[in-house]
Amino acid sequence: VAKDLGLQLPALRDRGVRVVSEGRTQYFGLQGQTGHLVTAERIDREQLCQLVEQCVLRCEVIVEGEM
């Protein structure tokens, strides 16, 4: 995420970068030491998508301040 945004690792903390999933459960997180996107919760495809063939789990990366 840091590389994709063109930010150095300290800027992730300074800008309050965070990952937000739809709904109550936050499935993804941002690892502060590496800037990698990681799973924060167990993702159960059968529970989320049941009978849907293509399962999509959306999230947003929020960056405070101007880019």
C-alpha positions as CSV (number, residue, x, y, z in Angstrom):
1,V,0.0,0.0,0.0
2,A,2.8,2.4,0.9
3,K,4.5,1.8,-2.5
4,D,1.2,2.1,-4.4
5,L,0.4,5.4,-2.7
6,G,4.0,6.7,-3.2
7,L,4.5,7.2,0.5
8,Q,7.4,6.3,2.7
9,L,6.6,4.1,5.7
10,P,6.7,6.9,8.4
11,A,4.2,8.8,6.3
12,L,1.7,6.0,6.7
13,R,1.6,6.7,10.5
14,D,1.8,10.5,10.1
15,R,-1.1,10.6,7.6
16,G,-3.3,8.2,9.6
17,V,-3.6,5.7,6.7
18,R,-6.1,3.0,7.5
19,V,-8.1,0.3,5.6
20,V,-11.8,0.1,6.0
21,S,-14.0,-2.8,4.9
22,E,-17.8,-2.6,4.2
23,G,-19.9,-3.7,7.1
24,R,-19.0,-4.2,10.7
25,T,-16.2,-6.7,10.3
26,Q,-12.9,-5.2,9.3
27,Y,-11.3,-8.0,7.2
28,F,-8.1,-6.1,6.3
29,G,-5.4,-4.1,8.1
30,L,-2.3,-2.3,7.3
31,Q,1.0,-3.6,8.7
32,G,2.8,-0.4,9.9
33,Q,6.3,-1.8,9.7
34,T,6.1,-2.9,6.1
35,G,3.1,-1.0,4.6
36,H,1.6,-4.3,3.5
37,L,-2.1,-5.0,3.3
38,V,-2.9,-8.0,5.6
39,T,-6.0,-10.0,6.6
40,A,-7.1,-8.9,10.0
41,E,-10.0,-11.4,10.4
42,R,-10.7,-14.9,9.1
43,I,-12.5,-14.6,5.7
44,D,-15.2,-17.3,5.3
45,R,-16.3,-17.3,1.6
46,E,-19.3,-19.6,2.3
47,Q,-20.6,-17.2,4.9
48,L,-20.0,-14.1,2.9
49,C,-21.1,-15.1,-0.6
50,Q,-23.1,-18.3,-0.1
51,L,-24.5,-19.1,-3.6
52,V,-22.8,-16.4,-5.5
53,E,-20.2,-17.7,-8.0
54,Q,-18.0,-14.6,-8.0
55,C,-17.2,-13.3,-4.5
56,V,-15.9,-9.8,-4.1
57,L,-14.9,-8.2,-0.8
58,R,-14.4,-4.5,-1.0
59,C,-12.3,-2.2,1.1
60,E,-11.1,1.4,1.0
61,V,-7.7,2.9,1.9
62,I,-8.3,6.2,3.8
63,V,-5.5,8.7,3.9
64,E,-5.9,11.8,6.0
65,G,-4.6,15.1,4.6
66,E,-3.9,16.0,0.9
67,M,-2.0,13.8,-1.4
